[in-house]
Amino acid sequence: MADVIKTATRDAYGKALVELGQKNDKVIVFDADLAAATKTGMFKKEFPDRFIDCGIAEGNMMGVAAGMATAGYTVFASSFAMFAAGRAFEQVRNTIGYPHLNVKIGATHAGISVGEDGASHQCCEDIALMRTIPGMTIINPADDIEARLAVMAAAEMDGPVYMRFGRLAVPRIFDENYKFEIGKGVYLKDGKDVTIIATGLMVERALQAAEKLAAEGIDAAVINMATIKPIDRDIIIDAAKKTGAIVTAEEHNVIGGLGEAVAAVVAETTPVPVLRVGVEDTFGKSGPALELLEIFGLNAENICAKAKAAIELKK
């Protein structure tokens, strides 16, 4: 059996920035004193004249990024998710979102899997925050292949994009032939009993859950939902009609994230049971990333339990 390739999506982000920089001299990158961690340091090494370290001043960085966007540049502004979405929210809303400027926010170290950095840095509220900004596109890739394609797609579109990347190395799910499209979900597995809609590192766990359920005679479909806004309403409605029950899985607070986005579509169009797997309205804590994912129920076993409960609700 071939070795499983594991790469952090933040690493793919850094490499994709270099690739973009080679193709387009209008691409510039800002960072808030975290270039080694966010991997924007790769771009800095190749294009030092197009990289600016704004220091530990995330709000100011977003304002400067907005100004450069008005001059015709495609700007990537990066920091940890807690700071890019949290500390700089007002500047993202008013200086980037409101004028709908061409700034791409590369937010790394999102979610519980930040690990030992603890609750202060484990941002599980960023998707909820960014969803409230009109016109903001939100992408949460599942592996390094999808992360690279997401960066490329974000650079091609006009307007603000929030891209969510992880610290933890995750298994590769897709191959080089994978086609990524902003705003589109993808069936990774068909099924008739229940649909699992997952995003980010939870996609791997959704696939594991589907295997476990199959061993018990339960046929689960799996959808990768990399774009959380705009959400793919068509694939959600299709899943609701085909299986009559949905479970969502995300490394984010159950409040305001993928689960609520999916539930809103279902409630408005095709009412079926929707159960959510995510961080249950609590702060994180310090510890090894993989152990924390288990502690907070971000695993295949919890997805399986929710899938069975959702199926029971159909009766």
ROVO-165688 format. One record per residue (C-alpha): y, z, x; residue number from 1; residue in three letters. Coordinates in nm, 4 decimals, always signed. Layout:
<recs>
Y	Z	X	i	aa
Y	Z	X	NUM	Ala $
...
</recs>
This chain:
<recs>
Y	Z	X	i	aa
+0.0000	+0.0000	+0.0000	1	Met $
+0.3448	-0.0903	+0.1305	2	Ala $
+0.5775	+0.1943	+0.2155	3	Asp $
+0.8303	+0.2786	-0.0535	4	Val $
+1.1824	+0.1956	+0.0609	5	Ile $
+1.4226	+0.4819	-0.0018	6	Lys $
+1.7973	+0.4401	+0.0406	7	Thr $
+2.0950	+0.6334	-0.0915	8	Ala $
+2.3166	+0.4201	-0.3128	9	Thr $
+2.6170	+0.5369	-0.1097	10	Arg $
+2.4667	+0.3564	+0.1927	11	Asp $
+2.4421	+0.0341	-0.0072	12	Ala $
+2.8042	+0.0830	-0.1091	13	Tyr $
+2.9215	+0.0982	+0.2512	14	Gly $
+2.7249	-0.2123	+0.3488	15	Lys $
+2.8507	-0.4034	+0.0454	16	Ala $
+3.2110	-0.3251	+0.1377	17	Leu $
+3.1583	-0.4805	+0.4807	18	Val $
+3.0045	-0.7868	+0.3189	19	Glu $
+3.3007	-0.8182	+0.0838	20	Leu $
+3.5445	-0.7739	+0.3693	21	Gly $
+3.3864	-1.0629	+0.5545	22	Gln $
+3.4315	-1.2900	+0.2543	23	Lys $
+3.7735	-1.1835	+0.1315	24	Asn $
+4.0683	-1.0691	+0.3438	25	Asp $
+4.2364	-0.9306	+0.0299	26	Lys $
+3.9788	-0.6510	+0.0096	27	Val $
+4.1144	-0.3198	+0.1393	28	Ile $
+3.9573	+0.0246	+0.1438	29	Val $
+4.1093	+0.3714	+0.1094	30	Phe $
+3.9324	+0.7008	+0.1683	31	Asp $
+4.0282	+1.0668	+0.1389	32	Ala $
+3.9058	+1.2022	+0.4725	33	Asp $
+3.5377	+1.1513	+0.3879	34	Leu $
+3.4624	+0.8088	+0.5381	35	Ala $
+3.1453	+0.9248	+0.7139	36	Ala $
+3.0041	+1.0734	+0.3930	37	Ala $
+3.1157	+0.8023	+0.1500	38	Thr $
+3.0047	+0.5347	+0.4001	39	Lys $
+3.3412	+0.3575	+0.3901	40	Thr $
+3.3401	+0.4229	+0.7635	41	Gly $
+3.1277	+0.1087	+0.7916	42	Met $
+3.4212	-0.0940	+0.6618	43	Phe $
+3.6635	+0.0953	+0.8866	44	Lys $
+3.4609	+0.0001	+1.1928	45	Lys $
+3.4638	-0.3700	+1.1045	46	Glu $
+3.8149	-0.3971	+0.9574	47	Phe $
+4.0332	-0.1134	+1.0911	48	Pro $
+4.3522	-0.2927	+0.9850	49	Asp $
+4.2359	-0.2975	+0.6230	50	Arg $
+4.1241	+0.0649	+0.6057	51	Phe $
+4.3530	+0.3598	+0.5347	52	Ile $
+4.2511	+0.7255	+0.5509	53	Asp $
+4.4789	+0.8965	+0.2996	54	Cys $
+4.3683	+1.2449	+0.3981	55	Gly $
+4.2694	+1.5191	+0.1573	56	Ile $
+4.5140	+1.3918	-0.1048	57	Ala $
+4.3073	+1.2128	-0.3656	58	Glu $
+4.5822	+1.1867	-0.6259	59	Gly $
+4.8155	+1.0273	-0.3734	60	Asn $
+4.5365	+0.7899	-0.2671	61	Met $
+4.4968	+0.6654	-0.6239	62	Met $
+4.8724	+0.6090	-0.6515	63	Gly $
+4.8842	+0.4121	-0.3266	64	Val $
+4.5776	+0.2122	-0.4336	65	Ala $
+4.7540	+0.1244	-0.7580	66	Ala $
+5.0579	+0.0055	-0.5659	67	Gly $
+4.8507	-0.2173	-0.3395	68	Met $
+4.6734	-0.3621	-0.6425	69	Ala $
+5.0092	-0.4738	-0.7825	70	Thr $
+5.0568	-0.6705	-0.4591	71	Ala $
+4.7439	-0.8750	-0.5236	72	Gly $
+4.4850	-0.6808	-0.3260	73	Tyr $
+4.1390	-0.5817	-0.4440	74	Thr $
+4.1392	-0.2117	-0.3636	75	Val $
+3.8415	+0.0205	-0.3194	76	Phe $
+3.9388	+0.3891	-0.3256	77	Ala $
+3.6676	+0.6374	-0.2332	78	Ser $
+3.5927	+1.0073	-0.2332	79	Ser $
+3.3330	+1.2434	-0.3756	80	Phe $
+3.2962	+1.2087	-0.7529	81	Ala $
+3.4324	+1.5601	-0.8043	82	Met $
+3.7587	+1.4625	-0.6376	83	Phe $
+3.7854	+1.0961	-0.7405	84	Ala $
+3.7256	+1.1647	-1.1104	85	Ala $
+3.8180	+1.5312	-1.1311	86	Gly $
+4.1027	+1.6174	-0.8985	87	Arg $
+4.2666	+1.2739	-0.9312	88	Ala $
+4.2097	+1.2245	-1.3049	89	Phe $
+4.5762	+1.2143	-1.4015	90	Glu $
+4.6598	+0.9534	-1.1388	91	Gln $
+4.3544	+0.7463	-1.2287	92	Val $
+4.4556	+0.7565	-1.5945	93	Arg $
+4.8273	+0.6922	-1.5600	94	Asn $
+4.8630	+0.4795	-1.2474	95	Thr $
+4.5385	+0.2780	-1.2625	96	Ile $
+4.4013	+0.2904	-1.6173	97	Gly $
+4.7213	+0.2641	-1.8189	98	Tyr $
+4.8537	-0.0487	-1.6371	99	Pro $
+4.4924	-0.1772	-1.6090	100	His $
+4.5147	-0.2387	-1.2346	101	Leu $
+4.2528	-0.3940	-1.0098	102	Asn $
+4.1355	-0.0748	-0.8390	103	Val $
+3.7677	-0.0022	-0.7839	104	Lys $
+3.6824	+0.3667	-0.7465	105	Ile $
+3.3788	+0.4292	-0.5274	106	Gly $
+3.2727	+0.7828	-0.6211	107	Ala $
+2.9900	+0.9195	-0.4084	108	Thr $
+2.7967	+1.2487	-0.4083	109	His $
+2.7751	+1.2587	-0.7874	110	Ala $
+2.5440	+1.4870	-0.9826	111	Gly $
+2.3098	+1.7750	-0.9081	112	Ile $
+2.1454	+1.5856	-0.6204	113	Ser $
+2.4416	+1.6669	-0.3951	114	Val $
+2.2199	+1.9687	-0.3280	115	Gly $
+2.3357	+2.2380	-0.0905	116	Glu $
+2.7061	+2.1625	-0.1435	117	Asp $
+2.6727	+2.3588	-0.4680	118	Gly $
+2.8406	+2.3687	-0.8064	119	Ala $
+3.1915	+2.2999	-0.6796	120	Ser $
+3.0838	+1.9575	-0.5526	121	His $
+2.8055	+1.8710	-0.8006	122	Gln $
+3.0113	+1.6665	-1.0431	123	Cys $
+2.8230	+1.6246	-1.3705	124	Cys $
+3.1368	+1.5590	-1.5763	125	Glu $
+3.2721	+1.2415	-1.4135	126	Asp $
+3.1199	+0.9889	-1.6530	127	Ile $
+3.2598	+1.1847	-1.9473	128	Ala $
+3.6060	+1.1886	-1.7896	129	Leu $
+3.6089	+0.8190	-1.7034	130	Met $
+3.4742	+0.7189	-2.0468	131	Arg $
+3.7915	+0.8528	-2.2050	132	Thr $
+4.0147	+0.6115	-2.0112	133	Ile $
+4.0707	+0.2911	-2.2116	134	Pro $
+3.9578	-0.0210	-2.0293	135	Gly $
+3.7693	+0.1646	-1.7555	136	Met $
+3.4347	+0.0092	-1.6594	137	Thr $
+3.1679	+0.2589	-1.5456	138	Ile $
+2.8660	+0.1612	-1.3358	139	Ile $
+2.5877	+0.3971	-1.2236	140	Asn $
+2.3291	+0.1991	-1.0211	141	Pro $
+1.9653	+0.3009	-0.9943	142	Ala $
+1.8887	+0.1868	-0.6382	143	Asp $
+2.0361	+0.0190	-0.3320	144	Asp $
+1.9769	-0.3340	-0.4603	145	Ile $
+2.1601	-0.2663	-0.7833	146	Glu $
+2.4342	-0.0745	-0.6006	147	Ala $
+2.5129	-0.3753	-0.3793	148	Arg $
+2.5184	-0.6108	-0.6765	149	Leu $
+2.7385	-0.3692	-0.8712	150	Ala $
+2.9965	-0.3647	-0.5916	151	Val $
+2.9990	-0.7430	-0.5779	152	Met $
+3.0348	-0.7716	-0.9557	153	Ala $
+3.3126	-0.5122	-0.9607	154	Ala $
+3.5049	-0.7072	-0.6978	155	Ala $
+3.4819	-1.0224	-0.9073	156	Glu $
+3.6167	-0.8728	-1.2288	157	Met $
+3.9800	-0.7889	-1.2935	158	Asp $
+4.0625	-0.4328	-1.3887	159	Gly $
+3.9634	-0.0766	-1.3016	160	Pro $
+3.6018	+0.0128	-1.2264	161	Val $
+3.4422	+0.3516	-1.1638	162	Tyr $
+3.1245	+0.3195	-0.9542	163	Met $
+2.9000	+0.6243	-0.9214	164	Arg $
+2.6871	+0.6595	-0.6072	165	Phe $
+2.4456	+0.9280	-0.4907	166	Gly $
+2.3843	+1.1215	-0.1718	167	Arg $
+2.0074	+1.1423	-0.2139	168	Leu $
+1.7872	+0.8581	-0.0876	169	Ala $
+1.6091	+0.7064	-0.3884	170	Val $
+1.3182	+0.4602	-0.4143	171	Pro $
+1.3897	+0.0911	-0.4495	172	Arg $
+1.3166	-0.0297	-0.8015	173	Ile $
+1.4421	-0.3880	-0.7952	174	Phe $
+1.3796	-0.6799	-0.5614	175	Asp $
+1.6159	-0.9368	-0.4138	176	Glu $
+1.5760	-1.1605	-0.7208	177	Asn $
+1.7211	-0.9009	-0.9567	178	Tyr $
+2.0184	-1.0236	-1.1593	179	Lys $
+2.2847	-0.7669	-1.2352	180	Phe $
+2.5481	-0.8209	-1.5016	181	Glu $
+2.8212	-0.5755	-1.5955	182	Ile $
+2.7771	-0.4542	-1.9523	183	Gly $
+2.4098	-0.5469	-1.9796	184	Lys $
+2.1096	-0.3189	-1.9982	185	Gly $
+1.7690	-0.4387	-1.8765	186	Val $
+1.4198	-0.3778	-2.0120	187	Tyr $
+1.1982	-0.2609	-1.7263	188	Leu $
+0.9038	-0.2067	-1.9579	189	Lys $
+0.8335	-0.2981	-2.3185	190	Asp $
+0.6840	-0.0475	-2.5611	191	Gly $
+0.6390	+0.0257	-2.9313	192	Lys $
+0.6415	+0.4042	-2.9756	193	Asp $
+0.9625	+0.5263	-2.8099	194	Val $
+1.2349	+0.3905	-2.5810	195	Thr $
+1.3599	+0.5722	-2.2715	196	Ile $
+1.7120	+0.4638	-2.1733	197	Ile $
+1.7982	+0.5859	-1.8246	198	Ala $
+2.0725	+0.5472	-1.5671	199	Thr $
+2.1078	+0.6150	-1.1944	200	Gly $
+1.8309	+0.8063	-1.0189	201	Leu $
+1.6783	+0.8958	-1.3570	202	Met $
+1.5533	+0.5378	-1.3937	203	Val $
+1.2730	+0.6072	-1.1452	204	Glu $
+1.1817	+0.9207	-1.3381	205	Arg $
+1.1856	+0.7276	-1.6653	206	Ala $
+0.9308	+0.4846	-1.5231	207	Leu $
+0.7173	+0.7767	-1.4063	208	Gln $
+0.7389	+0.9277	-1.7542	209	Ala $
+0.6283	+0.6006	-1.9122	210	Ala $
+0.3174	+0.6023	-1.6924	211	Glu $
+0.2364	+0.9593	-1.7881	212	Lys $
+0.2849	+0.8824	-2.1570	213	Leu $
+0.0632	+0.5749	-2.1296	214	Ala $
-0.2183	+0.7968	-2.0024	215	Ala $
-0.1871	+0.9868	-2.3312	216	Glu $
-0.1889	+0.6717	-2.5420	217	Gly $
+0.1887	+0.6594	-2.5987	218	Ile $
+0.3545	+0.3235	-2.5390	219	Asp $
+0.7084	+0.3824	-2.4103	220	Ala $
+0.9678	+0.1158	-2.3408	221	Ala $
+1.2086	+0.1743	-2.0498	222	Val $
+1.5637	+0.0410	-2.0265	223	Ile $
+1.7852	+0.0598	-1.7199	224	Asn $
+2.1440	+0.1141	-1.8343	225	Met $
+2.3510	+0.0788	-1.5178	226	Ala $
+2.6733	+0.0027	-1.7039	227	Thr $
+2.7681	+0.2990	-1.9181	228	Ile $
+3.0989	+0.1503	-2.0267	229	Lys $
+3.1103	-0.1025	-2.1813	230	Pro $
+2.7734	+0.0061	-2.3191	231	Ile $
+2.5228	-0.2656	-2.4128	232	Asp $
+2.5176	-0.2173	-2.7887	233	Arg $
+2.2795	-0.5069	-2.8494	234	Asp $
+1.9968	-0.3709	-2.6354	235	Ile $
+2.0361	-0.0223	-2.7858	236	Ile $
+2.0154	-0.1600	-3.1398	237	Ile $
+1.7160	-0.3714	-3.0396	238	Asp $
+1.5406	-0.0660	-2.8957	239	Ala $
+1.6138	+0.1404	-3.2059	240	Ala $
+1.4660	-0.1273	-3.4293	241	Lys $
+1.1574	-0.1843	-3.2119	242	Lys $
+1.0498	+0.1729	-3.1451	243	Thr $
+1.2401	+0.3899	-3.3932	244	Gly $
+1.3021	+0.6678	-3.1393	245	Ala $
+1.5096	+0.6963	-2.8225	246	Ile $
+1.5320	+0.9349	-2.5281	247	Val $
+1.8198	+0.9106	-2.2814	248	Thr $
+1.8001	+1.0349	-1.9218	249	Ala $
+2.0930	+1.0936	-1.6892	250	Glu $
+2.1969	+1.3085	-1.3930	251	Glu $
+2.5041	+1.4235	-1.5810	252	His $
+2.6064	+1.6738	-1.8430	253	Asn $
+2.4501	+1.5892	-2.1792	254	Val $
+2.8050	+1.6176	-2.3139	255	Ile $
+3.0064	+1.2999	-2.2755	256	Gly $
+2.7620	+1.0864	-2.0797	257	Gly $
+2.5027	+0.8174	-2.1424	258	Leu $
+2.3274	+1.0132	-2.4157	259	Gly $
+2.6371	+1.0451	-2.6301	260	Glu $
+2.7278	+0.6798	-2.5727	261	Ala $
+2.3838	+0.5702	-2.6899	262	Val $
+2.3799	+0.8155	-2.9824	263	Ala $
+2.7147	+0.6834	-3.1058	264	Ala $
+2.5838	+0.3269	-3.1208	265	Val $
+2.2652	+0.4363	-3.2945	266	Val $
+2.4481	+0.6525	-3.5500	267	Ala $
+2.6847	+0.3707	-3.6366	268	Glu $
+2.4286	+0.0914	-3.6609	269	Thr $
+2.0604	+0.1870	-3.6670	270	Thr $
+2.0018	+0.5596	-3.7248	271	Pro $
+1.6891	+0.6825	-3.5423	272	Val $
+1.6120	+1.0059	-3.3525	273	Pro $
+1.7931	+1.0268	-3.0163	274	Val $
+1.7097	+1.3103	-2.7752	275	Leu $
+1.8831	+1.3633	-2.4411	276	Arg $
+1.7640	+1.4619	-2.0963	277	Val $
+2.0440	+1.5751	-1.8681	278	Gly $
+2.2264	+1.8803	-1.7403	279	Val $
+2.2411	+2.1173	-2.0369	280	Glu $
+2.6125	+2.2075	-2.0414	281	Asp $
+2.5984	+2.4214	-1.7309	282	Thr $
+2.7241	+2.4175	-1.3735	283	Phe $
+2.4937	+2.3392	-1.0847	284	Gly $
+2.4028	+2.5623	-0.7939	285	Lys $
+2.3258	+2.5287	-0.4265	286	Ser $
+1.9784	+2.4263	-0.3152	287	Gly $
+1.7637	+2.1364	-0.1923	288	Pro $
+1.8323	+1.8284	-0.4046	289	Ala $
+1.4751	+1.7604	-0.5150	290	Leu $
+1.4205	+2.1235	-0.6100	291	Glu $
+1.7413	+2.1294	-0.8113	292	Leu $
+1.6404	+1.8195	-1.0056	293	Leu $
+1.3253	+2.0064	-1.1094	294	Glu $
+1.5119	+2.3280	-1.1919	295	Ile $
+1.7544	+2.1424	-1.4186	296	Phe $
+1.4785	+1.9472	-1.5929	297	Gly $
+1.5757	+1.6107	-1.4510	298	Leu $
+1.2167	+1.4982	-1.4157	299	Asn $
+0.9440	+1.2894	-1.5721	300	Ala $
+0.7827	+1.5893	-1.7400	301	Glu $
+1.0946	+1.6727	-1.9383	302	Asn $
+1.1388	+1.3078	-2.0366	303	Ile $
+0.7791	+1.3041	-2.1622	304	Cys $
+0.8357	+1.6190	-2.3676	305	Ala $
+1.1500	+1.4753	-2.5242	306	Lys $
+0.9730	+1.1451	-2.5922	307	Ala $
+0.6953	+1.3212	-2.7825	308	Lys $
+0.9505	+1.5255	-2.9774	309	Ala $
+1.1452	+1.2111	-3.0670	310	Ala $
+0.8273	+1.0444	-3.1916	311	Ile $
+0.7529	+1.3478	-3.4098	312	Glu $
+1.0997	+1.3204	-3.5629	313	Leu $
+1.0132	+0.9722	-3.6900	314	Lys $
+0.7493	+1.1164	-3.9224	315	Lys $
</recs>
